[in-house]
Amino acid sequence: MVEEFEASGLTQKQFADRHEVSLSAFQYKLNKKPRSALGRRPESTEGPRGRFLPVEVVASPAPRTREGLMLEVALPRGVLMRFPEGTQAEYLAHLVVVP
């Protein structure tokens, strides 16, 4: 059934509907792999093989806020907005405009 699906060009839902099988049961069949196939790369692949690239993790230049300290702004219609301590006032002024 899996080979038939792969050759069909249909979506999983379309294929399951056409064969009167529940989508979840069909997906279970698709994802069920024999133990010997686990961890193996498929025989036919399209395009170049992916690879990992090195990354460098650096500390953020943004100031850290203390856990749990928040600024709350209560708007007239019951909207409550919360911002971490240290949020710039200019930023808040652009968000909160009360006529």
Backbone as JSON Lines, residues from 0, in Angstrom:
{"i":0,"aa":"M","n":[0.82,-1.19,0.0],"ca":[0.0,0.0,0.0],"c":[0.88,1.26,0.0]}
{"i":1,"aa":"V","n":[2.0,1.24,0.73],"ca":[2.88,2.4,0.79],"c":[3.47,2.71,-0.58]}
{"i":2,"aa":"E","n":[3.91,1.67,-1.28],"ca":[4.48,1.87,-2.62],"c":[3.43,2.44,-3.57]}
{"i":3,"aa":"E","n":[2.21,1.95,-3.45],"ca":[1.12,2.44,-4.3],"c":[0.86,3.93,-4.02]}
{"i":4,"aa":"F","n":[0.89,4.31,-2.74],"ca":[0.69,5.71,-2.39],"c":[1.79,6.59,-2.97]}
{"i":5,"aa":"E","n":[3.04,6.17,-2.8],"ca":[4.17,6.96,-3.28],"c":[4.12,7.17,-4.79]}
{"i":6,"aa":"A","n":[3.6,6.2,-5.51],"ca":[3.5,6.31,-6.97],"c":[2.25,7.07,-7.41]}
{"i":7,"aa":"S","n":[1.29,7.27,-6.5],"ca":[0.0,7.84,-6.89],"c":[0.01,9.34,-7.14]}
{"i":8,"aa":"G","n":[0.86,10.08,-6.45],"ca":[0.85,11.53,-6.58],"c":[-0.26,12.19,-5.78]}
{"i":9,"aa":"L","n":[-1.0,11.41,-5.01],"ca":[-2.1,11.94,-4.2],"c":[-1.58,12.39,-2.84]}
{"i":10,"aa":"T","n":[-2.36,13.24,-2.16],"ca":[-2.04,13.58,-0.78],"c":[-2.41,12.38,0.09]}
{"i":11,"aa":"Q","n":[-1.93,12.37,1.31],"ca":[-2.25,11.26,2.21],"c":[-3.76,11.17,2.42]}
{"i":12,"aa":"K","n":[-4.41,12.31,2.62],"ca":[-5.86,12.31,2.84],"c":[-6.6,11.79,1.61]}
{"i":13,"aa":"Q","n":[-6.22,12.25,0.43],"ca":[-6.88,11.79,-0.79],"c":[-6.72,10.28,-0.96]}
{"i":14,"aa":"F","n":[-5.52,9.78,-0.73],"ca":[-5.25,8.35,-0.89],"c":[-6.06,7.54,0.12]}
{"i":15,"aa":"A","n":[-6.07,7.99,1.38],"ca":[-6.82,7.28,2.42],"c":[-8.31,7.26,2.1]}
{"i":16,"aa":"D","n":[-8.84,8.4,1.67],"ca":[-10.26,8.46,1.31],"c":[-10.58,7.52,0.15]}
{"i":17,"aa":"R","n":[-9.74,7.52,-0.86],"ca":[-9.97,6.69,-2.04],"c":[-9.96,5.2,-1.68]}
{"i":18,"aa":"H","n":[-9.15,4.82,-0.68],"ca":[-9.04,3.41,-0.29],"c":[-9.89,3.08,0.94]}
{"i":19,"aa":"E","n":[-10.74,4.05,1.34],"ca":[-11.65,3.86,2.47],"c":[-10.93,3.4,3.72]}
{"i":20,"aa":"V","n":[-9.84,4.11,4.03],"ca":[-9.04,3.85,5.23],"c":[-8.98,5.17,6.0]}
{"i":21,"aa":"S","n":[-9.02,5.1,7.33],"ca":[-8.91,6.34,8.08],"c":[-7.52,6.94,7.87]}
{"i":22,"aa":"L","n":[-7.45,8.26,7.89],"ca":[-6.18,8.95,7.66],"c":[-5.15,8.54,8.71]}
{"i":23,"aa":"S","n":[-5.58,8.45,9.97],"ca":[-4.63,8.1,11.04],"c":[-4.08,6.68,10.86]}
{"i":24,"aa":"A","n":[-4.93,5.75,10.44],"ca":[-4.46,4.38,10.21],"c":[-3.48,4.34,9.04]}
{"i":25,"aa":"F","n":[-3.77,5.11,8.0],"ca":[-2.87,5.15,6.86],"c":[-1.53,5.77,7.23]}
{"i":26,"aa":"Q","n":[-1.56,6.87,8.0],"ca":[-0.32,7.51,8.42],"c":[0.5,6.58,9.31]}
{"i":27,"aa":"Y","n":[-0.17,5.78,10.13],"ca":[0.53,4.8,10.95],"c":[1.29,3.83,10.05]}
{"i":28,"aa":"K","n":[0.62,3.36,9.01],"ca":[1.27,2.44,8.06],"c":[2.48,3.09,7.4]}
{"i":29,"aa":"L","n":[2.33,4.35,7.0],"ca":[3.42,5.06,6.34],"c":[4.64,5.21,7.25]}
{"i":30,"aa":"N","n":[4.38,5.51,8.51],"ca":[5.47,5.79,9.44],"c":[6.07,4.54,10.06]}
{"i":31,"aa":"K","n":[5.41,3.41,9.9],"ca":[5.91,2.16,10.47],"c":[7.04,1.65,9.58]}
{"i":32,"aa":"K","n":[8.25,1.6,10.14],"ca":[9.42,1.18,9.37],"c":[10.0,-0.08,9.99]}
{"i":33,"aa":"P","n":[10.48,-0.98,9.17],"ca":[11.14,-2.16,9.74],"c":[12.41,-1.74,10.46]}
{"i":34,"aa":"R","n":[12.77,-2.45,11.5],"ca":[13.95,-2.13,12.3],"c":[15.2,-1.97,11.44]}
{"i":35,"aa":"S","n":[15.36,-2.78,10.43],"ca":[16.56,-2.73,9.6],"c":[16.66,-1.44,8.79]}
{"i":36,"aa":"A","n":[15.53,-0.78,8.56],"ca":[15.54,0.44,7.76],"c":[15.79,1.69,8.59]}
{"i":37,"aa":"L","n":[15.7,1.57,9.91],"ca":[15.9,2.74,10.76],"c":[17.32,3.25,10.63]}
{"i":38,"aa":"G","n":[17.45,4.53,10.48],"ca":[18.78,5.14,10.42],"c":[19.46,5.04,9.08]}
{"i":39,"aa":"R","n":[18.84,4.36,8.11],"ca":[19.47,4.26,6.78],"c":[18.93,5.35,5.88]}
{"i":40,"aa":"R","n":[19.8,5.82,5.03],"ca":[19.43,6.84,4.05],"c":[18.71,6.15,2.89]}
{"i":41,"aa":"P","n":[17.64,6.75,2.36],"ca":[16.95,6.14,1.22],"c":[17.91,5.96,0.04]}
{"i":42,"aa":"E","n":[17.67,4.93,-0.74],"ca":[18.54,4.62,-1.87],"c":[18.56,5.74,-2.9]}
{"i":43,"aa":"S","n":[17.38,6.24,-3.26],"ca":[17.34,7.29,-4.29],"c":[17.08,8.63,-3.62]}
{"i":44,"aa":"T","n":[17.96,9.57,-3.85],"ca":[17.79,10.91,-3.32],"c":[17.93,11.91,-4.45]}
{"i":45,"aa":"E","n":[17.23,12.99,-4.32],"ca":[17.32,14.04,-5.32],"c":[18.18,15.16,-4.77]}
{"i":46,"aa":"G","n":[19.11,15.65,-5.55],"ca":[19.93,16.78,-5.15],"c":[21.08,16.38,-4.24]}
{"i":47,"aa":"P","n":[21.87,17.38,-3.84],"ca":[23.04,17.1,-3.02],"c":[22.66,16.73,-1.59]}
{"i":48,"aa":"R","n":[23.53,16.02,-0.94],"ca":[23.31,15.59,0.43],"c":[23.51,16.78,1.36]}
{"i":49,"aa":"G","n":[22.63,16.93,2.36],"ca":[22.75,18.02,3.32],"c":[23.94,17.82,4.24]}
{"i":50,"aa":"R","n":[24.38,18.91,4.85],"ca":[25.49,18.81,5.8],"c":[25.3,19.86,6.88]}
{"i":51,"aa":"F","n":[25.97,19.65,8.01],"ca":[25.92,20.61,9.1],"c":[26.94,21.71,8.86]}
{"i":52,"aa":"L","n":[26.6,22.92,9.24],"ca":[27.51,24.04,9.14],"c":[27.89,24.48,10.54]}
{"i":53,"aa":"P","n":[29.12,24.95,10.72],"ca":[29.51,25.42,12.06],"c":[28.79,26.72,12.4]}
{"i":54,"aa":"V","n":[28.45,26.88,13.67],"ca":[27.84,28.11,14.14],"c":[28.58,28.58,15.38]}
{"i":55,"aa":"E","n":[28.53,29.86,15.62],"ca":[29.15,30.43,16.82],"c":[28.04,31.06,17.64]}
{"i":56,"aa":"V","n":[27.95,30.68,18.91],"ca":[26.93,31.23,19.79],"c":[27.58,32.32,20.62]}
{"i":57,"aa":"V","n":[27.0,33.51,20.58],"ca":[27.54,34.64,21.34],"c":[26.47,35.16,22.28]}
{"i":58,"aa":"A","n":[26.9,35.84,23.33],"ca":[25.96,36.41,24.28],"c":[25.2,37.55,23.62]}
{"i":59,"aa":"S","n":[23.95,37.71,23.99],"ca":[23.13,38.78,23.43],"c":[23.57,40.12,24.01]}
{"i":60,"aa":"P","n":[23.64,41.16,23.17],"ca":[23.99,42.49,23.69],"c":[22.83,43.15,24.44]}
{"i":61,"aa":"A","n":[21.63,42.58,24.33],"ca":[20.47,43.16,25.01],"c":[20.6,42.96,26.52]}
{"i":62,"aa":"P","n":[20.21,43.96,27.3],"ca":[20.28,43.79,28.75],"c":[19.31,42.71,29.21]}
{"i":63,"aa":"R","n":[19.73,41.95,30.18],"ca":[18.88,40.88,30.71],"c":[17.88,41.45,31.7]}
{"i":64,"aa":"T","n":[16.69,40.91,31.68],"ca":[15.68,41.34,32.65],"c":[15.6,40.29,33.75]}
{"i":65,"aa":"R","n":[15.21,40.74,34.91],"ca":[15.03,39.79,36.0],"c":[13.77,38.99,35.77]}
{"i":66,"aa":"E","n":[13.84,37.73,36.08],"ca":[12.71,36.82,35.88],"c":[11.47,37.32,36.62]}
{"i":67,"aa":"G","n":[10.36,37.43,35.92],"ca":[9.1,37.72,36.57],"c":[8.75,39.19,36.68]}
{"i":68,"aa":"L","n":[9.67,40.12,36.45],"ca":[9.34,41.53,36.56],"c":[8.78,42.02,35.23]}
{"i":69,"aa":"M","n":[7.51,42.43,35.28],"ca":[6.82,42.85,34.06],"c":[6.14,44.19,34.31]}
{"i":70,"aa":"L","n":[6.03,44.97,33.25],"ca":[5.27,46.21,33.26],"c":[3.91,45.89,32.65]}
{"i":71,"aa":"E","n":[2.84,46.29,33.33],"ca":[1.5,46.03,32.82],"c":[0.83,47.34,32.45]}
{"i":72,"aa":"V","n":[0.18,47.35,31.31],"ca":[-0.59,48.5,30.86],"c":[-2.03,48.03,30.65]}
{"i":73,"aa":"A","n":[-2.95,48.61,31.44],"ca":[-4.37,48.24,31.33],"c":[-5.06,49.28,30.46]}
{"i":74,"aa":"L","n":[-5.61,48.85,29.35],"ca":[-6.3,49.75,28.43],"c":[-7.78,49.83,28.79]}
{"i":75,"aa":"P","n":[-8.47,50.9,28.35],"ca":[-9.86,51.14,28.75],"c":[-10.83,49.99,28.45]}
{"i":76,"aa":"R","n":[-10.65,49.26,27.37],"ca":[-11.62,48.21,27.02],"c":[-11.27,46.85,27.62]}
{"i":77,"aa":"G","n":[-10.46,46.86,28.65],"ca":[-10.14,45.62,29.34],"c":[-8.94,44.87,28.81]}
{"i":78,"aa":"V","n":[-8.24,45.44,27.84],"ca":[-7.04,44.8,27.3],"c":[-5.89,45.04,28.26]}
{"i":79,"aa":"L","n":[-5.18,43.99,28.6],"ca":[-4.02,44.09,29.48],"c":[-2.79,43.7,28.69]}
{"i":80,"aa":"M","n":[-1.84,44.62,28.61],"ca":[-0.6,44.36,27.87],"c":[0.53,44.25,28.88]}
{"i":81,"aa":"R","n":[1.4,43.25,28.69],"ca":[2.54,43.05,29.59],"c":[3.83,43.15,28.8]}
{"i":82,"aa":"F","n":[4.8,43.84,29.38],"ca":[6.1,44.03,28.76],"c":[7.18,43.76,29.8]}
{"i":83,"aa":"P","n":[8.3,43.2,29.39],"ca":[9.38,42.97,30.34],"c":[9.97,44.28,30.83]}
{"i":84,"aa":"E","n":[10.47,44.26,32.05],"ca":[11.14,45.43,32.62],"c":[12.26,45.85,31.67]}
{"i":85,"aa":"G","n":[12.39,47.15,31.45],"ca":[13.44,47.64,30.57],"c":[12.95,47.94,29.17]}
{"i":86,"aa":"T","n":[11.67,47.68,28.89],"ca":[11.13,48.0,27.57],"c":[11.16,49.51,27.39]}
{"i":87,"aa":"Q","n":[11.63,49.96,26.26],"ca":[11.77,51.4,26.01],"c":[10.42,52.09,25.96]}
{"i":88,"aa":"A","n":[10.34,53.25,26.6],"ca":[9.09,54.02,26.66],"c":[8.62,54.43,25.27]}
{"i":89,"aa":"E","n":[9.55,54.74,24.37],"ca":[9.18,55.13,23.01],"c":[8.46,53.99,22.29]}
{"i":90,"aa":"Y","n":[8.9,52.77,22.52],"ca":[8.26,51.6,21.93],"c":[6.82,51.48,22.44]}
{"i":91,"aa":"L","n":[6.65,51.64,23.75],"ca":[5.31,51.55,24.34],"c":[4.4,52.66,23.82]}
{"i":92,"aa":"A","n":[4.96,53.86,23.64],"ca":[4.16,54.99,23.16],"c":[3.6,54.71,21.77]}
{"i":93,"aa":"H","n":[4.35,54.0,20.94],"ca":[3.86,53.66,19.6],"c":[2.76,52.6,19.65]}
{"i":94,"aa":"L","n":[2.81,51.74,20.64],"ca":[1.8,50.68,20.75],"c":[0.53,51.13,21.45]}
{"i":95,"aa":"V","n":[0.69,51.96,22.46],"ca":[-0.44,52.33,23.3],"c":[-0.8,53.79,23.02]}
{"i":96,"aa":"V","n":[-1.88,53.99,22.3],"ca":[-2.37,55.34,22.01],"c":[-3.81,55.39,22.52]}
{"i":97,"aa":"V","n":[-4.04,56.19,23.56],"ca":[-5.38,56.31,24.13],"c":[-5.93,57.68,23.74]}
{"i":98,"aa":"P","n":[-7.07,57.73,23.01],"ca":[-7.63,59.03,22.58],"c":[-8.16,59.84,23.74]}
